[in-house]
Amino acid sequence: MNETTKGVESLKKEIRGEVRAILKMNMTFEGWSVPEMDDNKAREEILEVMQEALDELKQENQKEK
């Protein structure tokens, strides 16, 4: 395992926690905006947007190589 991989491995738990926090934060904001929202539907839609953002970052990273 190289040094870069070791560094990322040490951040894995923190990154996962941050991603969960982003989802939770956006669910809270959505709940404030739309009190009668369907939690499951909102979670699915927010996760789709988050996945799109990750996909965009991956594409940008590929272009930078």
C-alpha positions in Angstrom: 0.0 0.0 0.0 1.5 3.3 -1.1 1.5 6.5 1.0 -1.4 8.1 -0.9 -3.6 5.0 -0.3 -2.6 4.9 3.4 -3.6 8.6 3.7 -7.0 8.0 2.0 -7.6 4.9 4.2 -7.1 7.0 7.3 -9.7 9.5 6.0 -12.3 6.9 5.0 -14.4 7.0 8.2 -14.3 10.8 8.3 -15.4 11.1 4.6 -18.2 8.7 5.1 -19.4 10.7 8.1 -19.3 13.9 6.2 -21.3 12.4 3.3 -24.0 11.2 5.8 -24.0 14.7 7.4 -24.6 16.3 4.0 -27.6 14.0 3.4 -29.0 14.6 6.9 -28.5 18.4 6.5 -30.3 18.5 3.2 -33.1 16.3 4.5 -33.5 18.8 7.4 -33.6 21.8 5.0 -36.1 20.0 2.7 -38.3 19.3 5.8 -38.3 23.0 6.7 -39.2 23.9 3.1 -41.8 21.2 2.5 -43.2 20.1 5.9 -45.5 17.5 4.3 -42.7 15.9 2.3 -42.4 12.2 1.7 -39.1 11.4 3.5 -38.3 8.3 1.4 -38.9 10.1 -1.9 -36.9 13.2 -0.7 -34.0 11.0 0.4 -33.9 9.2 -2.9 -33.9 12.5 -4.8 -31.2 14.0 -2.7 -29.1 10.9 -3.1 -29.5 11.1 -6.9 -28.3 14.7 -6.8 -25.4 13.8 -4.6 -24.5 10.9 -7.0 -24.7 13.3 -10.0 -22.3 15.6 -8.2 -19.9 12.7 -7.5 -20.1 11.6 -11.1 -19.2 15.1 -12.2 -16.2 15.2 -9.9 -15.0 11.9 -11.3 -15.3 13.2 -14.8 -13.4 16.4 -13.9 -10.7 14.3 -12.2 -10.4 12.2 -15.4 -9.9 15.3 -17.5 -7.2 16.6 -15.1 -5.1 13.4 -15.6 
